[in-house]
Structure formats: C-alpha cells, structure tokens
Amino acid sequence: MSDTGRVGDRAAWMTHGADGAIRLDGGVFTMGSDDHYREEAPAHRVRVDGFAIDPFAVTNRRFAAFVAATGHVTVAERPLDPAEFPGAPPENLVPGSMVFVPTPGPVDLRHLSLWWRWTPGACWRFPEGRGSDIGDRLDHPVVHVAYEDAAAYATWIGAALPTEAQWECAARGGLEGAAFTWGDEPRPEGRIMANTWDGDDFPWRSTGESGWSRTAPVGSFPPNLYGLFDMAGNVWEWTSDWWSERHPDEAAAPCCVPRNPRGGDHDASYDRAQPQFRIPRKVIKGGSHLCADTYCLRYRPAARRPQMIDTGMSHIGFRCVWDSSTAGQVTEVES
C-alpha cells in the first residue's frame, strides 16, 4: 500500500465511534503458541463471536479530543498514593510515568531498571517528560495511558477494550498458526513489516532501519490480511483480560472449545515476585518498538505480557472493539 493510501485510511478513521472499524465474523482459531515463551502456552482452540475493531491504535489526536470533551485527567497526571508504593522516595510520588531511556552501552538484560526511568511530568501530552510534546506526533499512538484511561476512552465512544482472544483473533488476520501477523518470516524478502528495535544492540544502539527510534505514525507499516495496522510492534496494547500465567489446556473435543473465553481472575493476576505491590495486572498484546529479536521476540500475535493496571509507559497504547451487531458503519471482512 502506498503512503498516500495509508494517510487516506487514517483520515477516514478520524471521526469518533465505529465508523471505519473493521467487522470480523469470528469463528474458531488456535490461540497461543507452544514454540516461544512459556506464558503463551499451550496452543489451544477457542471460538469468538463476531466483533468490530479499530484498524489503528488510538492516536494522540483522538485522545486529545476525548480529554477536551470530558476533562479526563490520566493516571500519569495525578500524584501517587504513598500507601500503594511503600518505601518509594517522596520525590517519586509526583505525577509522572515510565520512560524508555537508551543505555550508554551494553548492559545486563536481566535488569529492566537500567533502561526504564520513572520520569516526573511524563504523560500522554509529554511522552519523554518535561520539555517534550506531541505537536509533531498527533497521528502517533497515544502512550502513558493506564488501563483506567484506556477504558474511559472506550466508554466515551461507546466501545470496549478487546478481550485477549478478540485481539489475537484480529491480529492473526486469518493466518492460522503463523508466527507473525503476516506469516512465518520476520522480514519477507527483506521487507520491514513492523516498527520494532533494529539490530542486536538493545537497549543502547539501534540501526535505525525502520526509520523510527520511538513510536511511528499509525499505519506506517503494512496491514495484516484483515486490513488492521500495527498489530505487531509500535506499541503494546491493553486488553480487558486479567493476567494468567498460562493458557488453559486444549479442549478434549470440538464440542467443548471455549466460546468468547476470558483470561485469569483479579486476585490471581497479582505479581507474586513483588508481593508488596497489590496491584492487579491485565494482559497487553502485540509488542512494541522496543521488541528486539535477541531480547524480546514478542511482536507476534501469540505474545502476551502482564501490566499493572495503574501503570502507563512510553510503549503502551490501545485500540477499541464493538459488538458487531451494534457497530455503526464498518468494513466487513471474513475471518
């Protein structure tokens, strides 16, 4: 698709509501993977009913319209509650968010704190903190949105956040069992298919092949076969499901395939490695511009990670879904 075509698609989608959303018929598909990270297993069949989904992640432009209409103040723009962060220095309890900061050289990849920095003032308006802005990023995906912020936006437009099963069904684009949203090759015929980390030197040096060091405008890379953009890379996306450590087992018979499955439950979603933080976690999907093949090969439809519901970051956004029976003008696609 040409650049002109992508810009045209974005422009047609800028009206709020389900106009321009893509309707999927639903059906049975294989969710998860037995070939990658353990939290993606086991691969198992599920059935989802038809639904409609945004072709793009919600942009700064759209989120700004929501804030202007509702006066919504995002979680990152509010002071932190000391009771929820025991032992945190007072200077860290001010409004802010987590920002990716490249390291000056190679580091131990086991320690995420080396490249993630709590940044006072960072929020959707100021993605890298004070001194940054979104003036030239209105068509980039909004970031630094906590789950509450994404859900509030979805409610405002009469939509919802996708379940993990809906999101993965849409991301696969009908390619049953494929590793990526476009097939099994990470770069078919050398073509860059998503905004991910370029090269092997994460988190300190990117080769810059994709043309972007952080987020890219939505629709900058080819869509999947359903016409959905950026279901791999650019930003992780919130789903409405509570985190679970693994998927359920494969159904014993076709008659027993779960229909419209949901993830774990609230209490089981807590991070057992950090019992001091009693903050539930939701599933995020899709990977981001920080996914590197040698570190985080998660720009795949089966990939999934937990995210505390009160924590937005500079690489997490979202898109919305509608019940296809109540959605407005949508593009129909067989799934």
Solvent accessible surface area in square Angstrom, and as a share of the most:
residue,aa,sasa,rsa
1,M,117,0.52
2,S,71,0.46
3,D,95,0.49
4,T,110,0.64
5,G,27,0.26
6,R,33,0.12
7,V,80,0.46
8,G,38,0.37
9,D,55,0.29
10,R,28,0.10
11,A,66,0.51
12,A,75,0.58
13,W,4,0.01
14,M,43,0.19
15,T,80,0.46
16,H,73,0.32
17,G,17,0.16
18,A,11,0.08
19,D,58,0.30
20,G,30,0.29
21,A,1,0.00
22,I,12,0.06
23,R,56,0.21
24,L,0,0.00
25,D,85,0.44
26,G,11,0.11
27,G,25,0.24
28,V,70,0.40
29,F,17,0.07
30,T,34,0.20
31,M,10,0.04
32,G,5,0.05
33,S,13,0.09
34,D,96,0.50
35,D,121,0.63
36,H,73,0.33
37,Y,64,0.24
38,R,218,0.80
39,E,14,0.07
40,E,0,0.00
41,A,27,0.21
42,P,26,0.16
43,A,28,0.22
44,H,6,0.03
45,R,79,0.29
46,V,0,0.00
47,R,100,0.37
48,V,2,0.01
49,D,55,0.29
50,G,24,0.23
51,F,2,0.01
52,A,0,0.00
53,I,0,0.00
54,D,1,0.00
55,P,10,0.06
56,F,1,0.01
57,A,2,0.02
58,V,0,0.00
59,T,0,0.00
60,N,4,0.02
61,R,103,0.38
62,R,3,0.01
63,F,0,0.00
64,A,34,0.27
65,A,39,0.30
66,F,4,0.02
67,V,14,0.08
68,A,90,0.69
69,A,69,0.53
70,T,68,0.39
71,G,54,0.52
72,H,32,0.14
73,V,76,0.44
74,T,0,0.00
75,V,23,0.13
76,A,10,0.08
77,E,45,0.20
78,R,81,0.30
79,P,101,0.64
80,L,38,0.19
81,D,70,0.36
82,P,83,0.52
83,A,87,0.67
84,E,85,0.38
85,F,42,0.18
86,P,76,0.48
87,G,84,0.81
88,A,34,0.26
89,P,59,0.37
90,P,107,0.67
91,E,114,0.51
92,N,54,0.27
93,L,29,0.14
94,V,55,0.32
95,P,45,0.28
96,G,4,0.04
97,S,3,0.02
98,M,46,0.21
99,V,4,0.02
100,F,3,0.01
101,V,38,0.22
102,P,65,0.41
103,T,11,0.06
104,P,141,0.89
105,G,14,0.14
106,P,107,0.67
107,V,45,0.26
108,D,56,0.29
109,L,59,0.29
110,R,193,0.70
111,H,93,0.41
112,L,98,0.49
113,S,92,0.59
114,L,86,0.43
115,W,4,0.01
116,W,23,0.08
117,R,142,0.52
118,W,61,0.21
119,T,23,0.14
120,P,47,0.30
121,G,18,0.17
122,A,0,0.00
123,C,7,0.04
124,W,5,0.02
125,R,92,0.34
126,F,82,0.34
127,P,6,0.04
128,E,53,0.24
129,G,1,0.01
130,R,185,0.67
131,G,86,0.83
132,S,20,0.13
133,D,78,0.40
134,I,21,0.11
135,G,57,0.55
136,D,121,0.63
137,R,42,0.15
138,L,61,0.30
139,D,34,0.18
140,H,12,0.05
141,P,2,0.01
142,V,0,0.00
143,V,8,0.05
144,H,1,0.00
145,V,0,0.00
146,A,1,0.01
147,Y,38,0.15
148,E,83,0.37
149,D,0,0.00
150,A,0,0.00
151,A,32,0.25
152,A,32,0.24
153,Y,0,0.00
154,A,2,0.02
155,T,104,0.61
156,W,85,0.30
157,I,21,0.11
158,G,59,0.56
159,A,19,0.15
160,A,51,0.39
161,L,11,0.06
162,P,0,0.00
163,T,21,0.12
164,E,2,0.01
165,A,1,0.01
166,Q,36,0.16
167,W,1,0.00
168,E,0,0.00
169,C,10,0.06
170,A,0,0.00
171,A,0,0.00
172,R,13,0.05
173,G,3,0.03
174,G,53,0.51
175,L,50,0.25
176,E,106,0.47
177,G,55,0.53
178,A,12,0.10
179,A,24,0.19
180,F,11,0.04
181,T,8,0.04
182,W,45,0.16
183,G,17,0.16
184,D,97,0.50
185,E,109,0.49
186,P,57,0.36
187,R,90,0.33
188,P,44,0.28
189,E,186,0.83
190,G,57,0.55
191,R,123,0.45
192,I,43,0.22
193,M,23,0.10
194,A,7,0.05
195,N,1,0.01
196,T,17,0.10
197,W,23,0.08
198,D,2,0.01
199,G,30,0.29
200,D,105,0.54
201,D,43,0.22
202,F,12,0.05
203,P,0,0.00
204,W,66,0.23
205,R,130,0.47
206,S,44,0.28
207,T,89,0.52
208,G,41,0.39
209,E,96,0.43
210,S,15,0.10
211,G,57,0.55
212,W,94,0.33
213,S,95,0.62
214,R,59,0.22
215,T,13,0.07
216,A,0,0.00
217,P,25,0.16
218,V,0,0.00
219,G,0,0.00
220,S,27,0.17
221,F,18,0.08
222,P,26,0.16
223,P,37,0.23
224,N,12,0.06
225,L,129,0.64
226,Y,14,0.05
227,G,25,0.24
228,L,2,0.01
229,F,5,0.02
230,D,14,0.07
231,M,4,0.02
232,A,4,0.03
233,G,1,0.01
234,N,1,0.01
235,V,4,0.02
236,W,10,0.04
237,E,1,0.01
238,W,0,0.00
239,T,0,0.00
240,S,18,0.12
241,D,3,0.02
242,W,61,0.21
243,W,7,0.02
244,S,26,0.17
245,E,86,0.39
246,R,128,0.47
247,H,8,0.04
248,P,81,0.51
249,D,100,0.52
250,E,72,0.32
251,A,18,0.14
252,A,108,0.83
253,A,34,0.27
254,P,102,0.64
255,C,114,0.68
256,C,76,0.45
257,V,19,0.11
258,P,46,0.29
259,R,159,0.58
260,N,67,0.35
261,P,26,0.17
262,R,143,0.52
263,G,32,0.30
264,G,28,0.27
265,D,81,0.42
266,H,76,0.34
267,D,102,0.53
268,A,65,0.51
269,S,0,0.00
270,Y,28,0.11
271,D,22,0.11
272,R,192,0.70
273,A,90,0.70
274,Q,66,0.29
275,P,94,0.59
276,Q,97,0.43
277,F,45,0.19
278,R,159,0.58
279,I,12,0.06
280,P,14,0.09
281,R,21,0.08
282,K,12,0.05
283,V,0,0.00
284,I,6,0.03
285,K,0,0.00
286,G,2,0.02
287,G,0,0.00
288,S,0,0.00
289,H,6,0.03
290,L,10,0.05
291,C,2,0.01
292,A,0,0.00
293,D,80,0.42
294,T,84,0.49
295,Y,60,0.23
296,C,16,0.10
297,L,47,0.24
298,R,28,0.10
299,Y,11,0.04
300,R,2,0.01
301,P,1,0.01
302,A,4,0.03
303,A,0,0.00
304,R,1,0.00
305,R,87,0.32
306,P,25,0.15
307,Q,18,0.08
308,M,33,0.15
309,I,45,0.23
310,D,37,0.19
311,T,34,0.20
312,G,7,0.07
313,M,25,0.11
314,S,7,0.04
315,H,19,0.08
316,I,0,0.00
317,G,0,0.00
318,F,0,0.00
319,R,0,0.00
320,C,0,0.00
321,V,6,0.04
322,W,18,0.06
323,D,85,0.44
324,S,21,0.14
325,S,97,0.62
326,T,108,0.63
327,A,16,0.12
328,G,43,0.42
329,Q,141,0.63
330,V,25,0.14
331,T,74,0.43
332,E,123,0.55
333,V,34,0.20
334,E,147,0.66
335,S,54,0.35
